Amino acid sequence: MTDARFSRRTLLTTIATLVAGCVYRVDVQQGNLLDDVDVEGVKPGMTRSQVRFLLGTPVVQDPFHKDRWDYVYYFRRGGSRREEKRWLIVTFTDDKVTGIRTDVPFDRPG
């Protein structure tokens, strides 16, 4: 009887270990997923409302830089370490677009 209990415990421990290794990892998506056609549609001279209509509300509206909107997008598939990152910066002067910077590199700290 002792051998049967040992075998059962060993079997259950093995199954629990294998199942624990099969963890589902959730996809992580944050920010604004922008269509390239919409980004190319942003032109100097457009108003803030025109940009908002085209691209949506920006992720970052910095109170210290009121003439700058940042559109940030981040995606990582659950089981992967590969990340997709995009960053678009739209600058305004007198509520009109004066600058558009696309694919701004992300600085990784430390």
C-alpha positions as CSV (number, residue, x, y, z in Angstrom):
1,M,0.0,0.0,0.0
2,T,2.9,2.4,0.7
3,D,4.2,1.9,-2.8
4,A,0.8,2.7,-4.3
5,R,0.6,6.0,-2.2
6,F,4.2,6.9,-3.3
7,S,3.4,6.3,-6.9
8,R,0.2,8.3,-6.7
9,R,1.9,11.2,-5.0
10,T,4.8,11.1,-7.6
11,L,2.3,11.0,-10.4
12,L,0.3,13.9,-9.0
13,T,3.4,15.9,-8.3
14,T,4.6,15.3,-11.9
15,I,1.3,16.4,-13.4
16,A,1.1,19.5,-11.2
17,T,4.7,20.5,-12.2
18,L,3.9,20.0,-15.9
19,V,0.6,22.0,-15.7
20,A,2.3,24.8,-13.8
21,G,4.7,25.2,-16.8
22,C,1.8,25.8,-19.1
23,V,1.0,29.3,-18.0
24,Y,-1.1,31.5,-20.3
25,R,0.4,34.9,-20.8
26,V,-1.8,37.7,-21.8
27,D,-1.1,40.1,-24.7
28,V,-0.2,43.6,-23.5
29,Q,-1.4,46.5,-25.6
30,Q,-1.3,50.1,-24.5
31,G,-1.7,53.5,-26.2
32,N,-3.0,54.5,-29.6
33,L,-2.6,52.1,-32.5
34,L,-2.3,54.6,-35.4
35,D,-2.8,53.7,-39.0
36,D,0.1,54.9,-41.3
37,V,-2.4,56.5,-43.7
38,D,-3.8,58.6,-40.8
39,V,-0.4,59.6,-39.6
40,E,0.6,60.7,-43.1
41,G,-2.7,62.7,-43.2
42,V,-1.4,65.0,-40.4
43,K,0.0,68.1,-42.2
44,P,1.4,71.4,-41.0
45,G,-1.3,74.0,-40.5
46,M,-4.0,71.6,-39.3
47,T,-5.8,72.5,-36.1
48,R,-5.8,70.5,-32.9
49,S,-9.4,69.4,-33.5
50,Q,-8.5,68.1,-37.0
51,V,-5.6,66.1,-35.5
52,R,-7.8,64.8,-32.7
53,F,-10.4,63.7,-35.3
54,L,-7.8,62.0,-37.4
55,L,-5.6,60.3,-34.7
56,G,-7.8,60.4,-31.6
57,T,-6.9,61.7,-28.2
58,P,-3.2,61.7,-27.4
59,V,-1.9,59.4,-24.7
60,V,0.2,62.2,-23.2
61,Q,-0.8,65.9,-22.9
62,D,2.0,67.3,-20.8
63,P,1.0,70.3,-18.7
64,F,4.5,71.7,-19.0
65,H,4.5,71.4,-22.8
66,K,1.0,72.5,-23.9
67,D,2.0,72.7,-27.5
68,R,3.0,69.0,-27.8
69,W,1.0,65.9,-28.1
70,D,2.5,62.4,-27.7
71,Y,0.9,59.4,-29.3
72,V,2.6,56.3,-27.8
73,Y,1.8,52.6,-28.7
74,Y,3.2,49.5,-27.1
75,F,2.4,45.8,-27.9
76,R,3.9,42.6,-26.6
77,R,2.4,39.2,-27.5
78,G,1.9,37.1,-24.3
79,G,4.5,34.3,-24.8
80,S,7.1,36.5,-26.6
81,R,9.7,38.9,-25.5
82,R,9.5,40.8,-28.8
83,E,7.9,44.3,-28.4
84,E,6.4,46.6,-30.9
85,K,6.8,50.3,-30.0
86,R,5.8,53.4,-31.8
87,W,6.0,57.0,-30.8
88,L,4.6,60.0,-32.7
89,I,5.0,63.6,-31.5
90,V,2.9,66.4,-32.9
91,T,3.9,70.0,-32.0
92,F,1.7,73.1,-32.3
93,T,2.2,76.8,-32.5
94,D,-0.9,79.0,-32.1
95,D,-3.0,75.8,-32.2
96,K,-1.7,74.8,-35.6
97,V,0.5,71.8,-36.4
98,T,4.1,73.0,-36.9
99,G,6.0,69.7,-36.5
100,I,5.5,65.9,-36.8
101,R,8.1,63.4,-35.6
102,T,7.4,59.8,-36.3
103,D,9.1,56.6,-35.0
104,V,10.9,58.5,-32.2
105,P,13.2,56.0,-30.5
106,F,12.4,54.8,-27.0
107,D,15.2,55.3,-24.5
108,R,15.6,52.3,-22.3
109,P,16.8,53.4,-18.8
110,G,20.0,52.0,-17.3
